[in-house]
Amino acid sequence: MILAKVVGRVISNQKSPELTGSKLLMVQKIDRKENLREDIHVAIDRVGAGSGDVVLVGEWSVPESRNIYQDNMSIIAIVEKIQNDE
């Protein structure tokens, strides 16, 4: 699982049947201080996340999509707080 920030939305008029009704969001990995890192990814939103939300993204977390998409990512939680113990 990774921490990421929602940075946009992907709008599509055609989707695989397994994704019908799913919202696709652009997410960017963050570090523990919420600094953006690395490339932008597209994740299936399963929790109602929105722009600017910090989210927990699971890879391979949607069994019905696993066989179709090699790099499946799903938003599985909206993070309220990151507590650093350093």
Stockholm file with secondary structure:
# STOCKHOLM 1.0

chainA/1-86         MILAKVVGRVISNQKSPELTGSKLLMVQKIDRKENLREDIHVAIDRVGAGSGDVVLVGEWSVPESRNIYQDNMSIIAIVEKIQNDE
#=GR chainA/1-86 SS CEEEEEEEEECCSCCCGGGTTCEEEEEEEECTTCCEEEEEEEEEESSCCCTTCEEEEEESCCHHHHTTCTTCEEEEEECSCCCCCC
#=GC SS_cons        CEEEEEEEEECCSCCCGGGTTCEEEEEEEECTTCCEEEEEEEEEESSCCCTTCEEEEEESCCHHHHTTCTTCEEEEEECSCCCCCC
//
